[in-house]
């Protein structure tokens, strides 16, 4: 793949003005509304458990369960509306009400997977072929360039993942910390347009981002893409500053310019604005879904206790109804076809699995 300096790339289209609509929310406004909270009643839980029993009776492993097998006659309609809110509304939702303490690991994993099957196709999350990921501290450090930050106890920083939708199921909270935060990229763009428009142009040009050891086969160990892109009348974001900075270690990757660093600093400063952020504590049994193209998400640093170790299950999903993405996102997402894009290419010969043990996520 030929290398190009980002400053020589053509500047891509930008929104014609401030972005309006439900995607441009402020944390200070949605914090008290709670209409993004989907609470499950006893009848919903019964419907989910009945779907589990039918799938288990049919001998299906978790990764073989599809929307067709995981029949939800009533709750399925609510999940259909939730998907529309994720893709065309504010871009996030929290499902609450699963009785974590009453369900085994395999039961709650099947429930999480079954709900996800109504929202999109599950994607591989690492080169080991895992369709069900685990976000927990494996005793690793992000100073190792082969380690991804979700495998540590460190703060992740606001970022996006390689999927249209990201789902997180809380199994156990940390002894301290681990709070989830969300920010609307449309609102960040609007603030930059109003307060520091001079820093916007570089964000619509290519940056080099480290694959952190999970590059596609026969590919460079990094990819090129803009942080912001305006396509089909929608603003999409692709960002992880820590991985932009770690890509600087590769020979031939252009050194970040002063203009780029200033733009990144201005972008990050707004991500830290409490007026823009929505923060929440995920409780055991909670499921958070976010639309990865219009939101950035973060997790604060945390500390585990001897009998209280933070553990979340994760799904990366690609819905067939997903938005159009620009060609320049192909280096990160592979196929741009909705329902088929995103995820990580597995190592040769790897068979996809849905492991229940977090140690398997190494």
Residue pairs with C-beta under 8 A, 6 or more apart in sequence:
1 219
1 220
3 252
3 253
3 254
4 206
4 224
5 254
6 202
6 205
6 206
6 207
6 208
6 224
6 254
6 257
6 260
7 205
7 257
7 259
9 205
9 206
11 201
11 204
11 205
12 204
12 205
12 226
12 229
12 230
12 326
12 328
13 204
13 229
13 230
13 231
14 200
14 201
14 204
14 228
14 230
15 189
15 230
15 235
17 193
18 24
18 190
18 193
18 194
19 186
19 189
19 190
19 235
21 186
22 88
22 89
22 90
23 89
23 90
23 91
23 184
23 186
23 235
23 294
24 184
24 186
24 187
24 190
25 90
25 184
25 187
25 278
26 184
26 187
26 275
26 276
27 182
27 183
27 274
27 275
27 276
27 277
27 278
27 279
28 274
28 275
28 276
30 36
30 90
30 278
31 278
36 85
36 90
36 92
36 93
36 94
37 93
37 94
37 96
38 78
38 82
38 93
38 94
38 95
38 96
39 96
39 97
40 48
40 75
40 95
40 96
40 97
40 98
41 97
43 74
44 74
44 75
44 97
45 97
45 98
45 99
47 72
47 73
47 74
47 75
48 72
48 75
48 98
48 111
48 114
48 115
49 107
49 111
51 70
51 71
51 72
51 114
52 107
52 110
52 111
52 114
54 69
54 71
55 65
55 69
55 70
55 110
55 114
56 110
58 69
60 69
61 354
62 106
62 109
62 110
62 113
62 132
62 354
63 113
63 122
63 131
63 132
63 352
63 353
63 354
65 110
65 113
65 114
65 117
66 117
67 117
67 118
70 113
70 114
70 117
70 118
72 79
72 114
72 118
76 118
79 115
79 118
79 119
80 118
82 93
82 95
82 119
82 289
83 118
83 119
83 120
83 319
83 321
85 91
85 93
86 92
86 93
86 119
86 165
86 289
86 290
86 291
87 291
87 319
87 321
87 322
87 323
90 184
91 184
91 290
91 291
91 294
91 295
92 182
92 278
92 288
92 289
92 290
92 291
92 295
93 288
93 289
94 280
94 282
94 286
94 287
94 288
94 289
95 115
95 286
95 287
95 288
95 289
96 283
96 285
96 286
96 287
97 285
98 108
98 111
98 169
98 285
98 286
98 287
99 285
100 108
100 170
100 171
100 284
100 285
101 284
103 111
105 171
105 356
106 356
108 169
108 171
108 285
108 313
109 132
109 313
109 354
109 356
112 132
112 167
112 169
112 287
112 313
112 315
113 122
113 132
113 315
113 354
115 167
115 287
116 122
116 167
116 315
116 317
119 165
119 167
119 289
119 317
119 319
120 164
120 165
120 317
120 318
120 319
120 320
120 322
120 339
121 317
121 318
121 319
121 320
121 339
121 340
122 131
122 132
122 315
122 316
122 317
123 131
123 162
123 163
123 316
123 317
123 318
123 342
123 343
123 344
124 130
124 131
124 316
124 343
124 344
124 345
124 346
124 352
125 131
125 132
125 133
125 314
125 316
125 343
125 344
126 133
126 214
126 344
126 361
127 213
127 214
127 344
127 345
127 346
127 347
127 350
128 346
128 347
128 350
128 360
128 361
128 362
129 346
129 347
129 350
129 351
129 352
129 353
130 352
130 353
130 354
130 355
130 360
130 361
131 315
131 352
131 353
131 354
132 313
132 314
132 315
132 353
132 354
132 355
132 356
133 150
133 313
133 314
133 315
133 316
133 361
134 311
134 312
134 313
134 314
134 355
134 357
134 358
134 360
134 361
135 150
135 168
135 299
135 310
135 311
135 312
135 313
135 314
136 151
136 309
136 310
136 311
136 312
136 358
136 361
137 151
137 152
137 153
137 302
137 304
137 309
137 310
138 151
138 152
138 358
138 359
138 361
138 362
140 147
140 151
140 152
141 147
141 152
141 154
142 148
142 149
142 152
142 154
142 242
145 210
145 212
145 213
145 246
145 249
146 212
146 213
147 212
148 212
148 214
149 156
149 157
149 242
150 156
150 299
150 314
151 361
151 362
153 174
153 301
153 302
153 303
153 304
153 310
154 301
155 298
155 299
155 300
155 301
156 297
156 298
156 299
157 240
157 241
157 242
157 298
158 181
158 183
158 239
158 268
158 271
158 296
158 297
158 298
159 239
159 240
159 241
159 242
159 243
159 296
159 297
159 298
160 237
160 238
160 239
160 240
160 292
160 293
160 295
160 296
160 297
161 292
161 316
162 316
162 332
162 333
162 342
162 343
162 344
163 292
163 316
163 317
163 318
163 342
163 343
164 291
164 292
164 293
164 317
164 318
164 319
164 322
164 323
164 338
164 341
164 342
165 289
165 290
165 291
165 292
165 315
165 316
165 317
165 318
165 319
166 289
166 290
166 292
166 297
166 314
166 315
166 316
166 317
167 287
167 288
167 289
167 314
167 315
167 316
167 317
168 180
168 282
168 287
168 288
168 312
168 313
168 314
169 285
169 286
169 287
169 312
169 313
169 314
169 315
170 282
170 283
170 284
170 285
170 286
170 287
170 288
170 312
171 284
171 311
171 312
171 313
172 284
172 308
172 309
172 310
172 311
173 281
173 282
173 283
173 284
173 308
173 310
174 302
174 303
174 304
174 305
174 308
174 309
174 310
175 302
175 303
175 304
175 305
175 308
176 302
176 303
177 300
177 301
177 302
177 303
178 299
178 300
178 301
178 302
178 310
179 279
179 280
179 281
179 299
179 300
180 279
180 280
180 281
180 282
180 288
180 297
180 298
180 299
181 277
181 278
181 279
181 280
181 297
181 298
181 299
181 300
182 277
182 278
182 279
182 280
182 290
182 295
182 296
182 297
182 298
183 270
183 271
183 276
183 277
183 278
183 295
183 296
183 297
183 298
184 276
184 294
184 295
185 228
185 235
185 236
185 237
185 294
185 295
185 296
186 235
186 294
187 276
188 267
188 270
188 271
188 276
188 296
189 200
189 228
189 235
191 270
191 273
191 276
192 199
192 200
192 266
192 267
192 270
193 200
196 266
199 262
199 263
199 266
199 267
200 228
200 263
201 263
202 257
202 259
202 260
202 262
202 263
203 226
203 227
203 228
203 263
203 267
204 226
204 227
204 228
204 229
204 230
205 226
206 224
206 225
206 226
206 328
207 224
207 225
207 226
207 227
207 244
207 260
208 222
208 223
208 224
208 244
208 247
208 248
208 250
208 253
208 254
209 222
209 223
209 224
209 225
209 238
209 240
209 243
209 244
209 247
209 332
210 221
210 222
210 243
210 244
210 246
210 247
210 249
210 250
211 219
211 221
211 222
211 223
212 243
212 246
213 221
214 344
214 345
215 221
215 222
215 223
216 334
216 345
217 345
217 348
220 250
221 250
222 247
222 250
222 253
223 331
223 332
224 328
224 331
225 238
225 328
225 329
225 331
225 332
226 238
226 328
227 237
227 238
227 239
227 267
228 235
228 236
228 237
229 235
229 236
229 238
229 326
229 328
229 329
231 324
231 325
231 326
232 323
232 324
234 293
234 294
234 323
234 324
235 294
236 293
236 294
236 323
236 325
236 326
236 329
237 293
237 294
237 295
237 296
238 293
238 329
238 332
239 267
239 296
241 264
241 268
244 256
244 264
245 256
247 253
248 255
248 256
256 264
270 276
271 277
271 296
271 298
280 288
282 288
282 312
290 297
293 323
293 325
302 310
304 310
311 358
316 342
316 343
318 338
318 339
318 340
318 341
318 342
318 343
319 338
319 339
320 338
320 339
321 338
322 338
322 339
322 341
323 338
324 336
324 338
325 333
325 336
325 341
327 336
329 336
330 336
333 341
333 342
334 341
334 342
334 343
334 345
335 341
346 352
353 360
355 361
